[in-house]
């Protein structure tokens, strides 16, 4: 194994270990400990792969139809949950929840899954489609993890969220793969989450 592939494997192993095996210990350190870890993780990994980072707002023009679709899709996902009696466990009256949903999640999650983990998986596999599959599965699994720590009522939403997270993760990852600009999945993620919130408001 080359040095670059060894580093990539180490990055993936570190994230998977902390995110899935040690998350309870991390959360015990404080409410924001997991966000601090992920922020440091992103900065460190993007420092390693800084020569590959590409942010082009021009690429948004190529995915304008996707951007138009993302907001009503998020709206529909929220309304679909209500229609089938799936409780949405988010307190949208809380400013912290809104900050996470509309600002932190679109940026931090995309920098993790479509940048830090993407570069690592791509270095290991040298295959864009394999990278897309790996990062999509990790993205979905990260949303499913809460299943083991919530009430049975909320578990229904976690399963529902995992299913749509896999689909939108595949969509956003594919668009990133084609455009190579992280601005694209960030914009799609932000618009989807905004639509989800508007589903609550309207």
SVG drawing of the C-alpha trace seen along z (x, -y; Angstrom):
<svg xmlns="http://www.w3.org/2000/svg" viewBox="-52 -31 56 33">
<polyline fill="none" stroke="black" stroke-width="0.4" points="0.0,0.0 1.4,-3.4 1.8,-6.2 -1.2,-8.1 -3.5,-5.1 -2.3,-4.4 -3.2,-7.9 -6.6,-7.7 -7.3,-4.4 -6.3,-5.9 -8.6,-8.9 -11.6,-6.6 -10.9,-4.3 -10.6,-7.3 -13.9,-8.8 -15.8,-5.5 -14.3,-4.5 -15.2,-7.8 -18.5,-8.3 -19.9,-4.8 -18.0,-3.1 -17.0,-5.9 -19.8,-8.4 -21.3,-7.8 -18.0,-8.7 -17.7,-11.7 -21.2,-12.9 -20.4,-12.4 -17.8,-15.2 -20.6,-17.7 -23.4,-18.6 -21.2,-20.1 -18.3,-17.7 -19.2,-15.7 -19.4,-19.0 -16.0,-20.0 -14.6,-16.7 -16.1,-16.9 -14.9,-20.4 -11.4,-19.5 -11.6,-16.4 -12.7,-18.4 -10.0,-21.0 -7.2,-18.4 -8.3,-16.2 -8.8,-19.1 -5.4,-20.3 -4.0,-17.0 -6.0,-17.2 -5.9,-21.0 -4.6,-20.8 -7.7,-18.9 -10.3,-21.3 -12.4,-23.1 -15.2,-25.5 -16.8,-27.0 -20.1,-28.9 -20.2,-28.8 -20.9,-25.0 -24.3,-25.8 -25.6,-26.9 -25.2,-23.3 -27.4,-22.0 -30.0,-24.7 -32.9,-22.2 -31.6,-20.2 -31.6,-23.4 -35.2,-24.2 -36.2,-20.6 -34.4,-20.5 -36.6,-22.9 -40.0,-21.4 -38.5,-17.9 -37.6,-18.8 -41.0,-20.3 -42.6,-17.1 -40.4,-14.8 -41.7,-16.7 -45.3,-16.5 -45.0,-12.9 -43.9,-12.0 -46.9,-13.8 -49.3,-12.1 -48.1,-8.7 -48.1,-9.6 -44.3,-9.6 -43.5,-12.1 -40.7,-14.6 -38.7,-15.0 -37.3,-18.5 -38.2,-21.5 -38.3,-24.2 -39.1,-26.9 -35.6,-26.4 -33.1,-28.8 -30.3,-26.2 -32.2,-23.6 -32.7,-26.1 -29.0,-27.1 -28.0,-23.4 -30.6,-22.6 -30.1,-25.6 -26.4,-26.5 -24.3,-24.0 -25.6,-20.8 -25.4,-21.8 -21.8,-23.0 -20.4,-20.6 -22.0,-17.5 -21.0,-18.2 -17.4,-19.0 -17.3,-15.7 -19.1,-13.4 -18.4,-15.1 -14.9,-16.3 -13.0,-14.7 -14.3,-11.2 -14.7,-11.5 -11.1,-12.3 -10.0,-9.4 -12.3,-6.9 -11.3,-8.1 -7.6,-7.7 -8.2,-4.2 -10.5,-3.0 -9.4,-5.2 -13.0,-4.7 -15.5,-7.5 -18.5,-5.2 -17.1,-3.2 -16.3,-6.5 -19.9,-7.6 -21.2,-4.3 -19.0,-4.3 -19.7,-7.9 -23.5,-7.4 -23.6,-4.4 -21.6,-6.2 -23.9,-9.2 -27.0,-7.0 -25.5,-5.0 -24.7,-8.2 -28.3,-9.1 -29.4,-5.7 -27.1,-5.6 -29.6,-7.5 -32.0,-4.5 -30.3,-2.8 -30.5,-5.7 -34.1,-7.1 -37.6,-6.0 -39.5,-3.5 -41.8,-6.4 -38.8,-8.3 -37.2,-5.2 -39.8,-5.3 -38.6,-8.7 -34.9,-7.6 -35.7,-4.7 -37.6,-7.2 -34.8,-9.7 -32.2,-7.0 -34.0,-6.0 -34.3,-9.5 -30.8,-10.3 -29.5,-7.4 -31.4,-8.7 -30.4,-12.4 -26.8,-11.4 -26.6,-9.4 -28.1,-12.4 -25.8,-15.0 -22.8,-12.8 -23.5,-12.2 -23.8,-15.9 -20.5,-16.5 -18.8,-13.7 -19.9,-15.4 -19.1,-19.0 -16.2,-18.5 -17.4,-21.6 -18.4,-21.3 -20.6,-24.4 -23.1,-22.2 -24.0,-19.7 -23.9,-22.4 -26.5,-24.4 -28.7,-21.3 -28.4,-20.4 -29.3,-23.9 -32.3,-24.2 -33.6,-20.7 -33.3,-21.5 -35.0,-24.9 -37.8,-23.1 -38.1,-20.6 -38.4,-23.6 -41.0,-25.3 -43.0,-22.0 -43.3,-22.7 -44.1,-26.4 -46.8,-26.1"/>
</svg>
